[in-house]
Amino acid sequence: MFSSMDTASVQGSVAGGLGDPDRIFFGGFPYYFKEEQIRELVESFGPLRSFELVTDGGRGNNSVAAHCVYQDVSVTDIACHGLNGIRIGAQTLIARRANHGANQQPEPHSSSQENCSICWCSLTTGQGQAIFTAECSHRFHYPCIANNVQHGNLYCPVCRVKWDKNNVPFQVPPPQQTRIPFRQFPMPQQPHWNYPHLPYQQPHWNPPQYPFEQQPQDPPEPLTFSDDEPLQSLTSPVQSSSHQSVIVKTYAEFSAISAVESSSKFPVLVSIRAPPLKDSEGHGRTPIDLVTVLDVSGSMTGSKLDLVKRAVKFVIENLGSSDRLSIVSFSSNSKRVLPLQRMTADGRESAILAVESLRAGGGTNIAEALKKGTKVLEDRRERNPVASIILLSDGQDNYCRSGSQILNQLPASIRSSDMQQEIPVHAFGFGQDHDASIMHAISDASGGTFSFIESVGMIQDGFALCIGGLLSVVAQELRLTVRSASAGVKIVSIPSGRHVSQISDEGQQGVVDIGNMYAEEEKQFLVYLLVPPSASHVKMPLLDVTCVYKDLASNELMQVQGERVEILRPEVCSPAEKALSLEVDRQRNRIVVAETIAEAQRLAEMGNLEGARALLAERRATVLASAAAQAGDGLSNLFETELREVMERMASMDLYANSGRAYALAGMSSHSRQRASARGDTMTSCLFAASNRVNFSSGGNALMQQSGASACFGAPAGFGGASFSSSAAPGGSQCSSAVGAFETPAMVRMVEKSQKSNQSGQ
């Protein structure tokens, strides 16, 4: 492809010598690409030690090449895997070590062509390598030229002569393979829906050896994904919860305000708690349609992809026969490797085969992958009550450079605020090189959570935490309504995070759209009121509270009326009447922590780490000085620990870039939805081992048994002050686990199950 290039025409710094083993050759850039554009692409894998741009000397070739050496030579192979095969316009990028195969570039217009002009490897016959001779007499490895012309490029890479389209190899000759077909489901309407996606099998003949991985050709995808397997026929309604309704509780900051006093911002806490599952094993729970969107770019090569496969297999094993799963993989392009299929015994077998077929290579195109994952759910003919997407990526998107750019490309159903059309994307950023800002933006816009998978060992536990919640949804389309109960009492504000809230009727009514709730999940909101003076000394009604939701156990719309919030209006308040509600103060501390992390993260993005750390230190002191913390409230003390952890990860810009940004964004995601998300290292998790757990009594006080590091999964547990026991092992003892506003019992049980699976090596 570059045999006619003038290697003397060089821009930029002089690259490493030809013998440098870590020198990389990049070929196939379009002729209009500038040096800065090429540098931006290759530097996405790390800073360069040297760079050399090779131009064609004005001879009309339609592509350019470059050589470079990375400062950190350990990323050399990662960059080759990540960039090789990327489509740029009409060109296909080639990335390989420069000394792979031939050590020297073929001379321009050589009369004796000894090397393939695409990969530069030897064209010697008799070595089991298929050779293609074009009508212009130039020769190439058969797979190299097939890859070069598969998108319609009919020009010889050497002499630029246009070939007859009937005389070029548009694809590698299909080798004889042994494929094990998937078991078919009875689908008389569309019997072809379950086509196989299996690993590439080694052919009986010796394939050509070339310096980049050739992916097998997959069957074409259907234009629409309406080939979802029919839902299981139910003879009775799904019983996802134990005939209990949502519980609504309220707490005023003080039980009384003197009659002559007024308050411009009097807080009332409204707490909503979902009912439990019918049983801890999840029998009869609400089924789910789940799509996993998995990054298989070049940077996922090796143990990363192996651990992701193991984590997805854990998900498969814990889905029921009524649940349906689809798998989408992506690199430079995306493909659906498993249709939306019920996880029966046959379905699990098909899903595991699909997982095993995943291979790493190429770039990262997150928007394209999410479009396909969303299309699977949008096109389905039948629908389970709950639907969600799990997205995992470990790298930088090669096609979108900002969160706003990628959000503009996402389907409307992902970005919809309509509770009835909700498709949350739970995003998992893996390792130190992923784009935490983009992953957080996606989850934030869709109503999902963002998790930071800092170490390879916590991928499966992070997935377990997520599906533990998704498999326990008991209420949907939940809406909280509060109304003023007395003349002059007005609703001033409702800090609700990312839950949509609205105040109307001149402060007489407030609404918070909460959406779905997991079993035993708790959401708490402070409602700030304007309370005027009172002419009488009797009780003053402040608020009426109503909750409306769709109960998935009965599939009916339910309404729960909370107790009216009232306060005393004596002439003079007694000390007991002025006692502060610890529930209100605890929630106020949580809101302070959430706002502080968000503001510190904003300052850090501006490069003002000193200001961010000063803010975090100031708010830590505020939380520790609060009435709840002074009274020994365990959650308030853990909030202080959380702020300290964020501050430590902002000690330097390098530390912030490596883990601080992702850790802070995962915390912001968890607080904004009041829902658990994985972050940090598993070793600091309250779920990692019994010695690291935090157990709370019914009053919310904590017994600190950890070494000071904050809990890994979401915000520290124990909000509601509840505790529960789950089976440690078949026939074993019971173990107590922390549970609260963010970590639900079902989530903790699933994480424990994951950890036992890892320990047993299953």
Buried (B, 14 or more C-beta within 10 A) or exposed (E): BBBBBBBEEBEBEEBBEEEBEBBBBBBBBBEEBEBEEBBEBBBBBBEBBBBBBBBBBEEEBBBBBBBBBBEEBEBBBBBBBBBBBBBBBEBBBBBBBBBBBBEEBBEBEEEEBEBBBBBBBBBEEEEEBBBBEBEEEBBBBBBBBBBBBBEEBEBBBBBEEEBEEEEBBEEBEEEEEEEEEBEEBEEEEEEEBBBBBBBBEEEEEEBBBBBBBBEBEBEEBBEEBBBBBEBBEEEEEBBBBBEBBBBBBBBBBBBBBBBEEEBEEBBBBBBBBBBBBBEBEBEBBBBBBBBBBBBBBBBBBEEBBEBBBBBBBBBBBBBBEBBBBBBBBBBBBBBBBBBBBBBBEBBBBBBBBBBEBBBBBBBBBBBBBBBBBBBBBBBBBEEBBBBBBBBBBBBBBBBBBEBEBBBEEBBEBBBBEEBEEBBBBBBBBBBBBBBBBBBBBBBBBBBBBBBBBBEBEBBBBBBBBBBBBBBBBBBBBBBBBBBBBBEEBBBBBBBBBBBBBEBEEEBBBBBBBBBBBBBBBBBBBBBBBBBBEBEEEEBBEBBBBBBBBBBBBBEEEBEBEBEEBBBBBBEEBEEEBEBEBBBBBBBBBBBBBBBBBBBBBBBBEEEBBEBBBBBBEEBBEBBBEBBBBEBEBBBBBBBBBBBBBBBBBBEEEEBBBBBBBBBBBBBBBBBBBBBBBBBBBBBBBBBBEEEBBBBBEEEBBBEEEBEEBBBBBBBBBBBBBBBBEBBEEEEEEEBEBBBBBBBBBBBBBBBBBBBBBBEEEE
